[in-house]
Amino acid sequence: MRFHVLTLFPEMVMDGLNTSIIGRAIQNGKIELEAVNIRDFATNKHMKVDDYPYGGGAGMVMQAEPVYLAYQSVAEQISSPRVIYLTPQGSVFNQRMAEDLSKEEDLIFLCGHYEGIDERVLEMIVTDHVSIGDYVLTGGELPAMVMIDTISRLVDGVLHNDDSAKYESFAENRLEYPQYTRPEEFMGRKVPEVLLSGNHAKIAEWREEESLKRTRERRPDLL
Ligand code: ADE
């Protein structure tokens, strides 16, 4: 899987994803990540990429041309690329979308800033408008990083224990059961007896019940 991020802040994306499991997946070649600086495609001598909105109003709008040229520099190596524009006006990202997107060879993420991007270039290149939730961030970089992290862990070989991507929150629309590790007692609180029993059928049954109970309490909308 190759991720291409069109952004005004390439170091934010590269630094943010280059640690822990995703960092290791990049080192091992399980995923590839490149951040393309939209500013490198400005065609004026001040390398300006934004301007005032037609019709007036607050803030600045990112211009179509540098965005288009940055897109073209990446897209010319890919046949019919999926281009995801991060915007609070998109469909809300979830695990099902992550699974769908994890099947692509290449994904292009377009990160906006200021008051957004000239609509004409969005019409020309964007295939998916995606939001990470009903709140407004200062730019698309954090949402792109959230999506890349979520999608990457579904790519073969990124997680070392093959099972861990299957039995977890949102698999089958349930939240995951609670987990415990040593010691057996912490500040008077004991690990549930059944987990120490060695009875795998009983443990599976207990986890199933806990998972349902937790979903009912915290996310009844999933049921
Ligand atoms: N850009 C600003 N806010 C956003 C959000 N909630 N999701 C995706 N992109 C955004």
Boltz pocket constraint, residues with backbone or C-beta under 6 A from the ligand:
constraints:
  - pocket:
      binder: B
      contacts: [[A, 86], [A, 87], [A, 88], [A, 112], [A, 130], [A, 131], [A, 132], [A, 133], [A, 134], [A, 135], [A, 136], [A, 137], [A, 138], [A, 139], [A, 140], [A, 143]]
      max_distance: 6.0
